[in-house]
Amino acid sequence: MEKGNLGFILKMAQTINPQIYPGRELDINLLELRQLPEGTLGREVARFFDDNGFEPLKSGDWIQRTHDIWHVVTGLSPSKNDEFILQAFTRSQVFRPSSAILVLAGLLIHRCNLKEIIHAIKNGKMAKDLIDWDIESDWATPLNEVREKLGVIASVPYKNTRS
């Protein structure tokens, strides 16, 4: 997503959403995560950030700071289509007015379809509450085991969309 749009969306989310764990700490040390074995959550999160030229967010609430980790866990890329689908997953996990607005916008501009949204909502409702998950304790856990533990069905394997 373009940087201007991202800034607008982050500000909108901070304004209209109830803030979830705004002071909760999360250490995303990419140097350390890159050293973990292939296929672990931490290594895949580092790969996601590296492949897409992203940096971990240091501001915002828990949902905003863990958003990219949710991409990895759900198997959704940072493509425009998958961003809208992740918002449906997020909305089914927590009360997030901005997520509902973005899902509707995605449907209206044909960046996602109703079948994808319904699947993401069902997946989010079946999964355990990701906001209560101790992410850092699972950095060295294989991603497939993390998904199983959380009850998340990966939509598709993550693919680098920068190429």
C-alpha positions as a LaTeX table, in Angstrom:
\begin{tabular}{lrrr}
\hline
Residue & $x$ (\AA) & $y$ (\AA) & $z$ (\AA) \\
\hline
Met1 & 0.00 & 0.00 & 0.00 \\
Glu2 & 1.31 & 3.47 & $-0.82$ \\
Lys3 & 2.85 & 5.35 & 2.13 \\
Gly4 & 0.33 & 8.23 & 1.92 \\
Asn5 & $-2.61$ & 5.82 & 2.06 \\
Leu6 & $-0.99$ & 3.86 & 4.88 \\
Gly7 & $-0.59$ & 7.00 & 7.00 \\
Phe8 & $-4.22$ & 7.96 & 6.41 \\
Ile9 & $-5.46$ & 4.47 & 7.30 \\
Leu10 & $-3.33$ & 4.31 & 10.46 \\
Lys11 & $-4.61$ & 7.72 & 11.60 \\
Met12 & $-8.22$ & 6.75 & 10.82 \\
Ala13 & $-7.81$ & 3.51 & 12.77 \\
Gln14 & $-6.36$ & 5.35 & 15.77 \\
Thr15 & $-9.25$ & 7.81 & 15.67 \\
Ile16 & $-12.32$ & 5.56 & 15.28 \\
Asn17 & $-11.22$ & 2.26 & 16.83 \\
Pro18 & $-11.17$ & 1.40 & 20.49 \\
Gln19 & $-7.46$ & 1.15 & 21.28 \\
Ile20 & $-6.46$ & $-2.41$ & 22.18 \\
Tyr21 & $-3.45$ & $-2.76$ & 24.48 \\
Pro22 & $-1.83$ & 0.50 & 23.33 \\
Gly23 & 1.01 & 0.18 & 25.87 \\
Arg24 & 1.65 & $-3.56$ & 25.50 \\
Glu25 & 5.28 & $-4.21$ & 24.58 \\
Leu26 & 6.34 & $-6.21$ & 21.52 \\
Asp27 & 9.96 & $-6.71$ & 20.57 \\
Ile28 & 10.36 & $-7.42$ & 16.86 \\
Asn29 & 14.13 & $-7.65$ & 16.54 \\
Leu30 & 14.61 & $-8.47$ & 12.87 \\
Leu31 & 18.33 & $-9.23$ & 13.31 \\
Glu32 & 17.51 & $-11.93$ & 15.87 \\
Leu33 & 14.50 & $-13.26$ & 13.96 \\
Arg34 & 16.59 & $-13.70$ & 10.79 \\
Gln35 & 18.85 & $-16.10$ & 12.74 \\
Leu36 & 16.02 & $-18.49$ & 13.61 \\
Pro37 & 15.59 & $-21.76$ & 11.68 \\
Glu38 & 13.71 & $-21.80$ & 8.37 \\
Gly39 & 9.97 & $-22.19$ & 8.76 \\
Thr40 & 9.72 & $-20.76$ & 12.27 \\
Leu41 & 7.31 & $-17.95$ & 13.00 \\
Gly42 & 10.12 & $-15.49$ & 13.71 \\
Arg43 & 12.06 & $-16.32$ & 10.56 \\
Glu44 & 8.91 & $-16.04$ & 8.42 \\
Val45 & 8.01 & $-12.70$ & 10.03 \\
Ala46 & 11.53 & $-11.40$ & 9.31 \\
Arg47 & 11.23 & $-12.66$ & 5.71 \\
Phe48 & 7.87 & $-10.90$ & 5.34 \\
Phe49 & 9.35 & $-7.59$ & 6.51 \\
Asp50 & 12.49 & $-8.02$ & 4.38 \\
Asp51 & 10.69 & $-9.15$ & 1.22 \\
Asn52 & 8.32 & $-6.22$ & 1.36 \\
Gly53 & 10.68 & $-3.49$ & 2.56 \\
Phe54 & 8.69 & $-3.00$ & 5.77 \\
Glu55 & 9.84 & $-1.97$ & 9.23 \\
Pro56 & 8.01 & $-2.97$ & 12.43 \\
Leu57 & 5.59 & $-0.31$ & 13.66 \\
Lys58 & 6.58 & 1.25 & 16.95 \\
Ser59 & 3.36 & 3.24 & 17.43 \\
Gly60 & $-0.33$ & 2.53 & 17.44 \\
Asp61 & $-2.23$ & $-0.06$ & 19.39 \\
Trp62 & $-1.62$ & $-3.81$ & 19.57 \\
Ile63 & $-3.61$ & $-4.56$ & 16.41 \\
Gln64 & $-1.64$ & $-2.05$ & 14.36 \\
Arg65 & 1.74 & $-3.19$ & 15.70 \\
Thr66 & 0.95 & $-6.89$ & 15.10 \\
His67 & $-0.82$ & $-6.45$ & 11.75 \\
Asp68 & 2.10 & $-7.77$ & 9.68 \\
Ile69 & 2.47 & $-10.79$ & 11.96 \\
Trp70 & $-1.20$ & $-11.55$ & 11.30 \\
His71 & $-0.37$ & $-11.49$ & 7.58 \\
Val72 & 2.21 & $-14.22$ & 8.13 \\
Val73 & $-0.02$ & $-16.35$ & 10.36 \\
Thr74 & $-2.98$ & $-16.15$ & 7.98 \\
Gly75 & $-0.83$ & $-16.64$ & 4.88 \\
Leu76 & $-2.09$ & $-13.40$ & 3.36 \\
Ser77 & 0.28 & $-11.22$ & 1.36 \\
Pro78 & 0.41 & $-7.42$ & 1.63 \\
Ser79 & $-1.29$ & $-7.11$ & $-1.77$ \\
Lys80 & $-4.27$ & $-4.77$ & $-1.96$ \\
Asn81 & $-6.62$ & $-7.75$ & $-2.31$ \\
Asp82 & $-5.20$ & $-9.58$ & 0.70 \\
Glu83 & $-5.15$ & $-6.42$ & 2.83 \\
Phe84 & $-8.94$ & $-6.24$ & 2.52 \\
Ile85 & $-9.27$ & $-9.94$ & 3.32 \\
Leu86 & $-7.07$ & $-9.56$ & 6.41 \\
Gln87 & $-9.34$ & $-6.72$ & 7.54 \\
Ala88 & $-12.29$ & $-9.16$ & 7.44 \\
Phe89 & $-10.30$ & $-11.64$ & 9.53 \\
Thr90 & $-9.35$ & $-8.85$ & 11.95 \\
Arg91 & $-12.95$ & $-7.63$ & 12.25 \\
Ser92 & $-14.11$ & $-11.12$ & 13.14 \\
Gln93 & $-11.47$ & $-11.25$ & 15.90 \\
Val94 & $-12.00$ & $-7.81$ & 17.48 \\
Phe95 & $-14.38$ & $-4.86$ & 17.37 \\
Arg96 & $-12.71$ & $-2.71$ & 14.74 \\
Pro97 & $-14.93$ & $-0.21$ & 12.90 \\
Ser98 & $-12.10$ & 0.68 & 10.50 \\
Ser99 & $-11.82$ & $-2.97$ & 9.46 \\
Ala100 & $-15.51$ & $-3.11$ & 8.62 \\
Ile101 & $-15.23$ & 0.11 & 6.61 \\
Leu102 & $-12.19$ & $-1.17$ & 4.71 \\
Val103 & $-13.88$ & $-4.50$ & 3.92 \\
Leu104 & $-16.89$ & $-2.67$ & 2.50 \\
Ala105 & $-14.60$ & $-0.40$ & 0.48 \\
Gly106 & $-12.72$ & $-3.44$ & $-0.86$ \\
Leu107 & $-15.97$ & $-5.03$ & $-1.99$ \\
Leu108 & $-17.20$ & $-1.80$ & $-3.59$ \\
Ile109 & $-14.01$ & $-1.25$ & $-5.58$ \\
His110 & $-13.74$ & $-4.96$ & $-6.46$ \\
Arg111 & $-10.41$ & $-5.57$ & $-4.67$ \\
Cys112 & $-11.92$ & $-8.63$ & $-2.99$ \\
Asn113 & $-15.05$ & $-10.70$ & $-3.36$ \\
Leu114 & $-17.76$ & $-11.85$ & $-0.99$ \\
Lys115 & $-16.58$ & $-15.48$ & $-0.99$ \\
Glu116 & $-13.08$ & $-14.41$ & 0.18 \\
Ile117 & $-14.56$ & $-12.16$ & 2.86 \\
Ile118 & $-16.90$ & $-14.86$ & 4.18 \\
His119 & $-14.00$ & $-17.34$ & 4.32 \\
Ala120 & $-11.83$ & $-14.84$ & 6.23 \\
Ile121 & $-14.62$ & $-14.06$ & 8.69 \\
Lys122 & $-15.25$ & $-17.75$ & 9.36 \\
Asn123 & $-11.51$ & $-18.35$ & 9.76 \\
Gly124 & $-11.24$ & $-15.45$ & 12.20 \\
Lys125 & $-14.20$ & $-16.63$ & 14.26 \\
Met126 & $-12.86$ & $-20.21$ & 14.48 \\
Ala127 & $-9.36$ & $-19.07$ & 15.49 \\
Lys128 & $-8.33$ & $-18.39$ & 19.06 \\
Asp129 & $-8.11$ & $-14.74$ & 20.10 \\
Leu130 & $-4.89$ & $-13.50$ & 18.52 \\
Ile131 & $-4.90$ & $-10.40$ & 20.72 \\
Asp132 & $-4.25$ & $-12.62$ & 23.75 \\
Trp133 & $-1.50$ & $-14.67$ & 22.06 \\
Asp134 & 2.02 & $-14.33$ & 23.46 \\
Ile135 & 3.72 & $-13.85$ & 20.09 \\
Glu136 & 7.27 & $-13.60$ & 21.41 \\
Ser137 & 7.05 & $-17.02$ & 23.08 \\
Asp138 & 6.42 & $-18.53$ & 19.63 \\
Trp139 & 9.20 & $-16.88$ & 17.59 \\
Ala140 & 11.14 & $-20.19$ & 17.44 \\
Thr141 & 8.03 & $-22.35$ & 16.89 \\
Pro142 & 7.42 & $-23.71$ & 13.38 \\
Leu143 & 4.79 & $-21.58$ & 11.65 \\
Asn144 & 2.57 & $-24.58$ & 10.88 \\
Glu145 & 2.51 & $-25.44$ & 14.62 \\
Val146 & 1.65 & $-21.83$ & 15.50 \\
Arg147 & $-1.26$ & $-21.92$ & 13.05 \\
Glu148 & $-2.46$ & $-25.21$ & 14.50 \\
Lys149 & $-2.18$ & $-23.90$ & 18.07 \\
Leu150 & $-4.16$ & $-20.76$ & 17.14 \\
Gly151 & $-6.68$ & $-22.58$ & 14.95 \\
Val152 & $-5.82$ & $-20.45$ & 11.92 \\
Ile153 & $-6.21$ & $-21.96$ & 8.47 \\
Ala154 & $-3.70$ & $-20.32$ & 6.13 \\
Ser155 & $-5.49$ & $-18.80$ & 3.16 \\
Val156 & $-2.60$ & $-19.29$ & 0.78 \\
Pro157 & 1.12 & $-19.65$ & 1.30 \\
Tyr158 & 2.70 & $-16.23$ & 1.68 \\
Lys159 & 4.21 & $-14.96$ & $-1.55$ \\
Asn160 & 6.50 & $-11.98$ & $-2.03$ \\
Thr161 & 4.46 & $-9.41$ & $-3.97$ \\
Arg162 & 7.36 & $-7.00$ & $-4.57$ \\
Ser163 & 8.92 & $-8.96$ & $-7.43$ \\
\hline
\end{tabular}
